[in-house]
Amino acid sequence: MNFWLIATALIFIGLAVFVMGRGEARQKQRQAVARLDAALTQTIDPMKLEKDPLKKKFIPQWITDSLISAGLPVDQAMGLKILAIVGLPPLFMLMLKGFANGVGMFILCLMLFTGFILYKQRKRRAQMLAQLPTFLDALVRVSSVGYSITVSFNTAVETAEEPLKDALGVAVQMQFAGLELDEAMHRLARIYRLTEFKLIASVVSLALTYGGKSDILLGRLGQYLRDREAYQKEMMAMSAEARMSAIFMSSLNPLLVGFILAFRPDYLGSMWADPTGKLVLLFGLAIQTVGVMLIYHMVKGIK
């Protein structure tokens, strides 16, 4: 009888220990998930930094970010080139023809230069996304030897290809300016509008804060990017016609208005002088703006 009582007691004690162990394991798992969610949702606001390493004197930050993401240097020579491209033709048209012609030429030059910047940005983003898995493989190899995540990152940057090497080199320069690696990658994510950089920054933040095998996460991230790139290429091929139609419909009317103002300003001037024509022009501007916004949101999901 005593034997059965002792056996039953041992069974209940074992079940209690098992339940307590499961509860503790689940609690640790919930804590780890909470830490991961906090790291993934963490954002670094460069405006809250004491001094943004990429800040240029007398230049708005959005212009600096746009030029960097397009692979153009932010210096005096580039400023003079932009001024010559966007400012000189309208100035000549203003002196030769008049104010309306100068405004039309300015619209044309500004749209052409903006299209060039957007093309360069899109091309560089596509190239960097294609090169990122190879960079992550190099980062994992160096990190698996035993180096820290920061040293591994800076070492792997030296073996990266352009333009990814140039972009990540900005992160290395920001480290020399006093930022942590995760903060620098968050800053790059803001410049290039790449969530992949934000994912890398989250993994780096976890490694710097809690330690652990960050190379495993980076390796899985590289494999995910490879698989996603294959699916994205197929999607881009299927949606090429829709995207080109969206670009054509969004830019046709502004280009047409700029062309008319540059070479036949009296055509729109007579409409603007008439009350009904003015209403028509304002209504056209409103529906054009709404249409561009709708097209942007429709095409945004397939980029």
N, C-alpha and C positions, 0 to 999 in steps of 0.2 A: 504493500500500500504506500509506504513512504517513497519507494522507488518511483511509482507513477506520479506522485505529487512533485518530487524533485524534477522528473523529466518534463512534466507539464510546465513547472515554473521556469525551467531552462528554455523551453520553447517560447513562452511568452516574453522572457527577457531578450531572446534572440530577435523576436519580431519587433520588440520595442526599439532595440538598437538599430535594426534595419530601417524602420520607419524614421527614426531620428536621423540616420545617415542620409536617407533619401531627401528628407526635408532640408538638411544642411546643403546637400548638393544642388537642390533646386534653388535655394536661396543664393548660393554662389553663382549659379547660372543666370538668375535674374539680375544680380549685380553686374555680371560681365556684359549682359545684353544692354543694361542701362548705360554702362560706360561706353559701349560701342555706339549706341544711339546718340549719346552726348557728343562723342567725337565726330560722328558723321554729320551731325547738324550744326557743329560749331562753325561759325563764320568769323573771319577776321575783317573788320572794317578798317581800311587803310586811312580813312579820314580821322579815326580816333588815335592813330599813331602820333607820337610826338613829332616825328619828321619822316615823311614818306621818302624813301631813298630814290624814287623815280620822279619826284616833284621837280619841275623846272621853273625857274623864275620867269614871271611875266607870261607863262603859257598855261592855259586851262588844262586841268588834269585829263579831261576826256580827249583832248587833242593829242596829248602825250601818249595816252593809252592806245589810241587809234593808230598812231604812227608806229609805235612799237609792235603792235599786233600785225601790222602790214609789213614788218621787216624794214622799215625806213628809219634812218638815224634822226634823232631829235637834236639838231644843232642849227647853227646860224645859216649854214649853206643850204640845208633843206628848207628852212624858212624863206630864204630868198627865192628858191625854186618854186615853192608853193605860191608865193606872192606874184612871181612872174607869170605862172600858169593861170591863176585865178584873177589877178588884178590887172595885168597889162592889156589884154584884149578888150575887156570892158572899158578901160580908160581911153584907149584909142577910139573905140566906137563912140564913147561919150563926146570926145573932142571933135570927131568928124561928122557925126550924125545928130546926136542929141541925147537927152537924158533917157528917154524910153528905149532907144537902141542900146545904150550902155547897160540898162537894167536887163534887157533880154540877153545880151551877150554874157553878162555875169551869171544869169541862171543857167545858160548852156555850159559855161566853163565849170561852174560849181557842180553841176550834175555829172559832167564827164569825169571830173576829178574824184567825186564821191564814188562813182561807179568803179573807177580804177582802184581806190582804196579798198572797197568791199570785195573786189575780185582778188586782190592780193591777200586779204585777210582769210577769205574762204580757201584759197589755194594753200596757204601756209597751215591752216588748221587741218586740212585733209592730209597733207604730208606729215604733220606731226602725229596725227592719230595713227597713221600707217607705221611710223617709226617707234611709237611708244612701247609696243610689246617687246621689241628687241632691246630697248633701253632697260625695261624692267627685268628682262632675263640677265643682262649684265649686272644690274643692281643686286639681284638675288645671288648671283655667283660670288660677287665680292662680299656681300653680307654673310653668306654661309661660311666663309672662311673665319669669321670672328670679328670683323670690323664693325664699328658702330654704324647706325643708319645714316648719320650725317657724312661720315668719311666715305661710306660706300656710295652714297649719292654723288658726292663731288668727284669721286674716282670714275664712276660710270659715265658722268657727263663728258669726260675727256674722250670716250670711245663712241659717243653718240654721233649721229649724222645730222647734217644741216637739213632743215632749219631748226630741228629739235634741239640741237646743241646750242644754238644761239639763244633760244628761248629759255632753256634751263640754265644757261650761263648767267642770265639776268637774276635767277634765284640765288646762284652762288655769289654774285655781286651784292645782293641784298643781305646775305649772311655776313659778309664783310662789313656792311653798314650797321649791323647790330640786330638784325631780325633772326628769329629762329627759322629752321628749315620749313616747318609746317606753316608759319606765318608767310614766308616767302612764296610757298606754293599756293596758298590761298590768294595771295596778291596776283600771281600769274593767272589763276583761274578767273579773276576779275578782268584781267587785261584781255585774255584770249577767249573768254567765255567758254571754257572747256570744263565740264563737270569731272572729266578724268583727272585733271590736276587737283581738283578738290578731293577726290577719292584718295589720291596719293598723299595729299596733305593730312587726311584723316588717319591713314595708316601710320604715317610718320608721327603724328601727334600721339597715337596710342603707344608707339614704340618709345617715344621720348618720355611719356608720362608713366606708363605702367611696365615697360619692358616687354619681353616675350619674343616669340618667333615671328617677327614681322616679315621675314623673307617668304614664309608660306603664304601669307595674305597677298604679298606683292606678286608671287608666282601665279596664284589663282586669278588675280586681277589681270595679269598679262594674257592668260588664256582666255579670259572673258572678253578682253578687247579684240583678240584675234577672231573669236567666233562672231562677235558683234559686227566687226568690219566686213566679214563675208556677207552677212545678212543685209548690212547697210548698202553695200555695193549693188546688191540685187534690187533693193528698194529704190535706190537712186536711179537705176536704169529704167525701172518701171514708171517712175514719177518724173522723168526728165521733161516730157512734153508739158505736164501741168506746171512745173516750175518755170519753164521758159515762157509759157503763156502768162503766168503771173507777173514775171519781170517785165514783159512787153506791155501788158495792160497798165501796170503801175507807172511806168516811165514815159509812155507815149504822150499823154496829155501835157505833163510839165515840159517835155522837150518841144512839143508843138508850140506851146505858149512862148517859151524862150525864143524859138526860131522866128515866130511872128513879130515879137517885140523887137528882135534884133534887126529885121529887114523890112517889116511893114507895120510899124507901131501905130500908124493912123487907123488901121483896121480895127484893132481893139480899142483905140482911143475914142473912136466914134461910138462904139458900144458903151464905153464907160461914161461918156457924156450924156447918154440917153438914160432916163430912169429905169425903163424896162430892161434895157441892155445891161445896166448895172446889176439888177436883180438876177438876170440870167447868169452873169459871170459869177456872182457870189454863190448862187445855187449850184453852179457847176463845180466851184471850188469845194463846197461842202460835200457834195456827193462823191467827188474825187477822193477827198480825205477819208470819208467813211469806207469807200470801196477799197482803198489801199490797206486800211486797217483790217477789213474783213479778209482780204486776200492773204495778208501776212499771217493771220491766225489760222487760215485754212492750210497754207503751205508749210507753216512752221513745224507741224507734226511729222512731215515726211522728209525733213532736211537731214 
